[in-house]
Amino acid sequence: MSFFIDATQVRILQLLARGHESKAISGMLLMSDTTVKINLRVARGALGAKSTIQAVAIATAKGIISPLED
């Protein structure tokens, strides 16, 4: 499977993996909640995930994100 997610999508997935909600992430990244949700939808599609939780799990398993590192 090939996929591409950009740096913003990676950062959003990292923050989700650490337990932050999309509304909090929007404030952290200075973007609207809608923009966060759109980026999540794109990342889910790129990773072939059916849910946000699955996207975080796939990204972690593939080494794209590490929930414990910045």
KOLGU-4560 file (N, C-alpha, C; in nm, 3 decimals, padded with zeros to 5 digits):
<recs>
<n_xx: 00.085 n_yy: -00.117 n_zz: 00.000 ca_xx: 00.000 ca_yy: 00.000 ca_zz: 00.000 c_xx: 00.090 c_yy: 00.124 c_zz: 00.000 mol: A seq: 1 type: MET>
<n_xx: 00.062 n_yy: 00.216 n_zz: -00.088 ca_xx: 00.136 ca_yy: 00.342 ca_zz: -00.087 c_xx: 00.043 c_yy: 00.452 c_zz: -00.038 mol: A seq: 2 type: SER>
<n_xx: 00.102 n_yy: 00.546 n_zz: 00.030 ca_xx: 00.022 ca_yy: 00.655 ca_zz: 00.084 c_xx: 00.109 c_yy: 00.778 c_zz: 00.100 mol: A seq: 3 type: PHE>
<n_xx: 00.043 n_yy: 00.892 n_zz: 00.108 ca_xx: 00.113 ca_yy: 01.016 ca_zz: 00.134 c_xx: 00.028 c_yy: 01.101 c_zz: 00.226 mol: A seq: 4 type: PHE>
<n_xx: 00.086 n_yy: 01.139 n_zz: 00.338 ca_xx: 00.021 ca_yy: 01.236 ca_zz: 00.425 c_xx: 00.122 c_yy: 01.346 c_zz: 00.452 mol: A seq: 5 type: ILE>
<n_xx: 00.073 n_yy: 01.468 n_zz: 00.458 ca_xx: 00.165 ca_yy: 01.581 ca_zz: 00.474 c_xx: 00.197 c_yy: 01.606 c_zz: 00.621 mol: A seq: 6 type: ASP>
<n_xx: 00.287 n_yy: 01.702 n_zz: 00.645 ca_xx: 00.336 ca_yy: 01.730 ca_zz: 00.780 c_xx: 00.223 c_yy: 01.771 c_zz: 00.875 mol: A seq: 7 type: ALA>
<n_xx: 00.126 n_yy: 01.846 n_zz: 00.825 ca_xx: 00.014 ca_yy: 01.887 ca_zz: 00.909 c_xx: -00.068 c_yy: 01.767 c_zz: 00.953 mol: A seq: 8 type: THR>
<n_xx: -00.093 n_yy: 01.677 n_zz: 00.861 ca_xx: -00.170 ca_yy: 01.558 ca_zz: 00.893 c_xx: -00.094 c_yy: 01.470 c_zz: 00.993 mol: A seq: 9 type: GLN>
<n_xx: 00.036 n_yy: 01.460 n_zz: 00.977 ca_xx: 00.118 ca_yy: 01.384 ca_zz: 01.071 c_xx: 00.108 c_yy: 01.446 c_zz: 01.210 mol: A seq: 10 type: VAL>
<n_xx: 00.120 n_yy: 01.577 n_zz: 01.218 ca_xx: 00.114 ca_yy: 01.647 ca_zz: 01.347 c_xx: -00.023 c_yy: 01.626 c_zz: 01.413 mol: A seq: 11 type: ARG>
<n_xx: -00.130 n_yy: 01.634 n_zz: 01.335 ca_xx: -00.264 ca_yy: 01.612 ca_zz: 01.389 c_xx: -00.276 c_yy: 01.469 c_zz: 01.443 mol: A seq: 12 type: ILE>
<n_xx: -00.228 n_yy: 01.372 n_zz: 01.369 ca_xx: -00.233 ca_yy: 01.233 ca_zz: 01.415 c_xx: -00.151 c_yy: 01.214 c_zz: 01.542 mol: A seq: 13 type: LEU>
<n_xx: -00.035 n_yy: 01.280 n_zz: 01.551 ca_xx: 00.046 ca_yy: 01.272 ca_zz: 01.672 c_xx: -00.029 c_yy: 01.327 c_zz: 01.793 mol: A seq: 14 type: GLN>
<n_xx: -00.092 n_yy: 01.441 n_zz: 01.774 ca_xx: -00.166 ca_yy: 01.502 ca_zz: 01.884 c_xx: -00.286 c_yy: 01.417 c_zz: 01.925 mol: A seq: 15 type: LEU>
<n_xx: -00.353 n_yy: 01.357 n_zz: 01.829 ca_xx: -00.463 ca_yy: 01.266 ca_zz: 01.860 c_xx: -00.413 c_yy: 01.146 c_zz: 01.939 mol: A seq: 16 type: LEU>
<n_xx: -00.298 n_yy: 01.093 n_zz: 01.899 ca_xx: -00.241 ca_yy: 00.977 ca_zz: 01.967 c_xx: -00.209 c_yy: 01.009 c_zz: 02.112 mol: A seq: 17 type: ALA>
<n_xx: -00.185 n_yy: 01.135 n_zz: 02.141 ca_xx: -00.156 ca_yy: 01.179 ca_zz: 02.278 c_xx: -00.281 c_yy: 01.214 c_zz: 02.357 mol: A seq: 18 type: ARG>
<n_xx: -00.397 n_yy: 01.196 n_zz: 02.295 ca_xx: -00.522 ca_yy: 01.215 ca_zz: 02.366 c_xx: -00.591 c_yy: 01.348 c_zz: 02.349 mol: A seq: 19 type: GLY>
<n_xx: -00.539 n_yy: 01.434 n_zz: 02.262 ca_xx: -00.603 ca_yy: 01.563 ca_zz: 02.239 c_xx: -00.723 c_yy: 01.547 c_zz: 02.146 mol: A seq: 20 type: HIS>
<n_xx: -00.826 n_yy: 01.626 n_zz: 02.170 ca_xx: -00.944 ca_yy: 01.626 ca_zz: 02.084 c_xx: -00.925 c_yy: 01.726 c_zz: 01.970 mol: A seq: 21 type: GLU>
<n_xx: -01.001 n_yy: 01.710 n_zz: 01.864 ca_xx: -00.982 ca_yy: 01.795 ca_zz: 01.745 c_xx: -01.002 c_yy: 01.943 c_zz: 01.776 mol: A seq: 22 type: SER>
<n_xx: -01.091 n_yy: 01.976 n_zz: 01.865 ca_xx: -01.113 ca_yy: 02.117 ca_zz: 01.900 c_xx: -00.988 c_yy: 02.176 c_zz: 01.966 mol: A seq: 23 type: LYS>
<n_xx: -00.925 n_yy: 02.101 n_zz: 02.054 ca_xx: -00.802 ca_yy: 02.146 ca_zz: 02.119 c_xx: -00.688 c_yy: 02.155 c_zz: 02.017 mol: A seq: 24 type: ALA>
<n_xx: -00.683 n_yy: 02.059 n_zz: 01.926 ca_xx: -00.579 ca_yy: 02.058 ca_zz: 01.823 c_xx: -00.593 c_yy: 02.181 c_zz: 01.734 mol: A seq: 25 type: ILE>
<n_xx: -00.715 n_yy: 02.218 n_zz: 01.702 ca_xx: -00.735 ca_yy: 02.337 ca_zz: 01.618 c_xx: -00.676 c_yy: 02.460 c_zz: 01.684 mol: A seq: 26 type: SER>
<n_xx: -00.690 n_yy: 02.473 n_zz: 01.814 ca_xx: -00.631 ca_yy: 02.585 ca_zz: 01.886 c_xx: -00.479 c_yy: 02.578 c_zz: 01.889 mol: A seq: 27 type: GLY>
<n_xx: -00.426 n_yy: 02.458 n_zz: 01.909 ca_xx: -00.281 ca_yy: 02.440 ca_zz: 01.913 c_xx: -00.215 c_yy: 02.474 c_zz: 01.780 mol: A seq: 28 type: MET>
<n_xx: -00.282 n_yy: 02.435 n_zz: 01.671 ca_xx: -00.224 ca_yy: 02.453 ca_zz: 01.538 c_xx: -00.276 c_yy: 02.578 c_zz: 01.467 mol: A seq: 29 type: LEU>
<n_xx: -00.357 n_yy: 02.656 n_zz: 01.538 ca_xx: -00.410 ca_yy: 02.782 ca_zz: 01.484 c_xx: -00.484 c_yy: 02.763 c_zz: 01.352 mol: A seq: 30 type: LEU>
<n_xx: -00.575 n_yy: 02.666 n_zz: 01.354 ca_xx: -00.660 ca_yy: 02.642 ca_zz: 01.237 c_xx: -00.800 c_yy: 02.609 c_zz: 01.286 mol: A seq: 31 type: MET>
<n_xx: -00.895 n_yy: 02.617 n_zz: 01.198 ca_xx: -01.033 ca_yy: 02.589 ca_zz: 01.238 c_xx: -01.052 c_yy: 02.440 c_zz: 01.265 mol: A seq: 32 type: SER>
<n_xx: -01.154 n_yy: 02.411 n_zz: 01.345 ca_xx: -01.187 ca_yy: 02.272 ca_zz: 01.373 c_xx: -01.223 c_yy: 02.199 c_zz: 01.244 mol: A seq: 33 type: ASP>
<n_xx: -01.287 n_yy: 02.269 n_zz: 01.152 ca_xx: -01.322 ca_yy: 02.211 ca_zz: 01.022 c_xx: -01.197 c_yy: 02.172 c_zz: 00.944 mol: A seq: 34 type: THR>
<n_xx: -01.095 n_yy: 02.257 n_zz: 00.947 ca_xx: -00.970 ca_yy: 02.226 ca_zz: 00.878 c_xx: -00.903 c_yy: 02.103 c_zz: 00.938 mol: A seq: 35 type: THR>
<n_xx: -00.906 n_yy: 02.091 n_zz: 01.069 ca_xx: -00.851 ca_yy: 01.973 ca_zz: 01.135 c_xx: -00.926 c_yy: 01.849 c_zz: 01.088 mol: A seq: 36 type: VAL>
<n_xx: -01.058 n_yy: 01.856 n_zz: 01.085 ca_xx: -01.139 ca_yy: 01.741 ca_zz: 01.044 c_xx: -01.116 c_yy: 01.704 c_zz: 00.898 mol: A seq: 37 type: LYS>
<n_xx: -01.099 n_yy: 01.803 n_zz: 00.812 ca_xx: -01.069 ca_yy: 01.776 ca_zz: 00.671 c_xx: -00.934 c_yy: 01.705 c_zz: 00.658 mol: A seq: 38 type: ILE>
<n_xx: -00.834 n_yy: 01.755 n_zz: 00.731 ca_xx: -00.702 ca_yy: 01.691 ca_zz: 00.728 c_xx: -00.709 c_yy: 01.548 c_zz: 00.779 mol: A seq: 39 type: ASN>
<n_xx: -00.790 n_yy: 01.524 n_zz: 00.880 ca_xx: -00.807 ca_yy: 01.387 ca_zz: 00.930 c_xx: -00.873 c_yy: 01.297 c_zz: 00.826 mol: A seq: 40 type: LEU>
<n_xx: -00.972 n_yy: 01.350 n_zz: 00.757 ca_xx: -01.040 ca_yy: 01.271 ca_zz: 00.653 c_xx: -00.943 c_yy: 01.234 c_zz: 00.542 mol: A seq: 41 type: ARG>
<n_xx: -00.860 n_yy: 01.329 n_zz: 00.501 ca_xx: -00.760 ca_yy: 01.303 ca_zz: 00.397 c_xx: -00.658 c_yy: 01.200 c_zz: 00.446 mol: A seq: 42 type: VAL>
<n_xx: -00.612 n_yy: 01.215 n_zz: 00.570 ca_xx: -00.514 ca_yy: 01.120 ca_zz: 00.625 c_xx: -00.574 c_yy: 00.981 c_zz: 00.636 mol: A seq: 43 type: ALA>
<n_xx: -00.700 n_yy: 00.971 n_zz: 00.682 ca_xx: -00.766 ca_yy: 00.840 ca_zz: 00.688 c_xx: -00.770 c_yy: 00.774 c_zz: 00.551 mol: A seq: 44 type: ARG>
<n_xx: -00.807 n_yy: 00.851 n_zz: 00.450 ca_xx: -00.813 ca_yy: 00.797 ca_zz: 00.315 c_xx: -00.676 c_yy: 00.753 c_zz: 00.265 mol: A seq: 45 type: GLY>
<n_xx: -00.575 n_yy: 00.834 n_zz: 00.289 ca_xx: -00.440 ca_yy: 00.800 ca_zz: 00.244 c_xx: -00.387 c_yy: 00.675 c_zz: 00.312 mol: A seq: 46 type: ALA>
<n_xx: -00.426 n_yy: 00.656 n_zz: 00.437 ca_xx: -00.379 ca_yy: 00.539 ca_zz: 00.512 c_xx: -00.469 c_yy: 00.417 c_zz: 00.495 mol: A seq: 47 type: LEU>
<n_xx: -00.582 n_yy: 00.435 n_zz: 00.429 ca_xx: -00.675 ca_yy: 00.325 ca_zz: 00.410 c_xx: -00.748 c_yy: 00.288 c_zz: 00.538 mol: A seq: 48 type: GLY>
<n_xx: -00.764 n_yy: 00.387 n_zz: 00.627 ca_xx: -00.829 ca_yy: 00.363 ca_zz: 00.756 c_xx: -00.978 c_yy: 00.394 c_zz: 00.749 mol: A seq: 49 type: ALA>
<n_xx: -01.056 n_yy: 00.319 n_zz: 00.824 ca_xx: -01.200 ca_yy: 00.341 ca_zz: 00.828 c_xx: -01.240 c_yy: 00.435 c_zz: 00.941 mol: A seq: 50 type: LYS>
<n_xx: -01.148 n_yy: 00.460 n_zz: 01.034 ca_xx: -01.177 ca_yy: 00.549 ca_zz: 01.146 c_xx: -01.051 c_yy: 00.625 c_zz: 01.183 mol: A seq: 51 type: SER>
<n_xx: -01.068 n_yy: 00.728 n_zz: 01.263 ca_xx: -00.954 ca_yy: 00.805 ca_zz: 01.309 c_xx: -00.865 c_yy: 00.721 c_zz: 01.398 mol: A seq: 52 type: THR>
<n_xx: -00.925 n_yy: 00.641 n_zz: 01.484 ca_xx: -00.847 ca_yy: 00.553 ca_zz: 01.572 c_xx: -00.763 c_yy: 00.457 c_zz: 01.489 mol: A seq: 53 type: ILE>
<n_xx: -00.822 n_yy: 00.402 n_zz: 01.384 ca_xx: -00.748 ca_yy: 00.311 ca_zz: 01.297 c_xx: -00.635 c_yy: 00.386 c_zz: 01.226 mol: A seq: 54 type: GLN>
<n_xx: -00.659 n_yy: 00.510 n_zz: 01.186 ca_xx: -00.555 ca_yy: 00.590 ca_zz: 01.120 c_xx: -00.437 c_yy: 00.612 c_zz: 01.214 mol: A seq: 55 type: ALA>
<n_xx: -00.465 n_yy: 00.642 n_zz: 01.340 ca_xx: -00.358 ca_yy: 00.660 ca_zz: 01.439 c_xx: -00.281 c_yy: 00.528 c_zz: 01.456 mol: A seq: 56 type: VAL>
<n_xx: -00.353 n_yy: 00.418 n_zz: 01.464 ca_xx: -00.289 ca_yy: 00.287 ca_zz: 01.481 c_xx: -00.202 c_yy: 00.252 c_zz: 01.360 mol: A seq: 57 type: ALA>
<n_xx: -00.251 n_yy: 00.275 n_zz: 01.241 ca_xx: -00.173 ca_yy: 00.246 ca_zz: 01.119 c_xx: -00.050 c_yy: 00.335 c_zz: 01.113 mol: A seq: 58 type: ILE>
<n_xx: -00.068 n_yy: 00.464 n_zz: 01.139 ca_xx: 00.044 ca_yy: 00.558 ca_zz: 01.134 c_xx: 00.150 c_yy: 00.521 c_zz: 01.237 mol: A seq: 59 type: ALA>
<n_xx: 00.108 n_yy: 00.475 n_zz: 01.353 ca_xx: 00.203 ca_yy: 00.432 ca_zz: 01.455 c_xx: 00.276 c_yy: 00.306 c_zz: 01.411 mol: A seq: 60 type: THR>
<n_xx: 00.200 n_yy: 00.209 n_zz: 01.362 ca_xx: 00.259 ca_yy: 00.082 ca_zz: 01.319 c_xx: 00.358 c_yy: 00.100 c_zz: 01.204 mol: A seq: 61 type: ALA>
<n_xx: 00.330 n_yy: 00.195 n_zz: 01.115 ca_xx: 00.418 ca_yy: 00.220 ca_zz: 01.000 c_xx: 00.535 c_yy: 00.312 c_zz: 01.035 mol: A seq: 62 type: LYS>
<n_xx: 00.538 n_yy: 00.362 n_zz: 01.159 ca_xx: 00.647 ca_yy: 00.450 ca_zz: 01.200 c_xx: 00.632 c_yy: 00.593 c_zz: 01.153 mol: A seq: 63 type: GLY>
<n_xx: 00.513 n_yy: 00.629 n_zz: 01.107 ca_xx: 00.488 ca_yy: 00.764 ca_zz: 01.061 c_xx: 00.480 c_yy: 00.860 c_zz: 01.179 mol: A seq: 64 type: ILE>
<n_xx: 00.419 n_yy: 00.812 n_zz: 01.287 ca_xx: 00.411 ca_yy: 00.892 ca_zz: 01.409 c_xx: 00.463 c_yy: 00.809 c_zz: 01.525 mol: A seq: 65 type: ILE>
<n_xx: 00.506 n_yy: 00.879 n_zz: 01.626 ca_xx: 00.543 ca_yy: 00.817 ca_zz: 01.752 c_xx: 00.470 c_yy: 00.896 c_zz: 01.860 mol: A seq: 66 type: SER>
<n_xx: 00.370 n_yy: 00.840 n_zz: 01.921 ca_xx: 00.289 ca_yy: 00.914 ca_zz: 02.017 c_xx: 00.368 c_yy: 00.970 c_zz: 02.135 mol: A seq: 67 type: PRO>
<n_xx: 00.486 n_yy: 00.916 n_zz: 02.160 ca_xx: 00.562 ca_yy: 00.960 ca_zz: 02.276 c_xx: 00.666 c_yy: 01.065 c_zz: 02.245 mol: A seq: 68 type: LEU>
<n_xx: 00.685 n_yy: 01.100 n_zz: 02.119 ca_xx: 00.787 ca_yy: 01.197 ca_zz: 02.081 c_xx: 00.722 c_yy: 01.319 c_zz: 02.016 mol: A seq: 69 type: GLU>
<n_xx: 00.792 n_yy: 01.432 n_zz: 02.025 ca_xx: 00.746 ca_yy: 01.555 ca_zz: 01.956 c_xx: 00.803 c_yy: 01.561 c_zz: 01.819 mol: A seq: 70 type: ASP>
</recs>
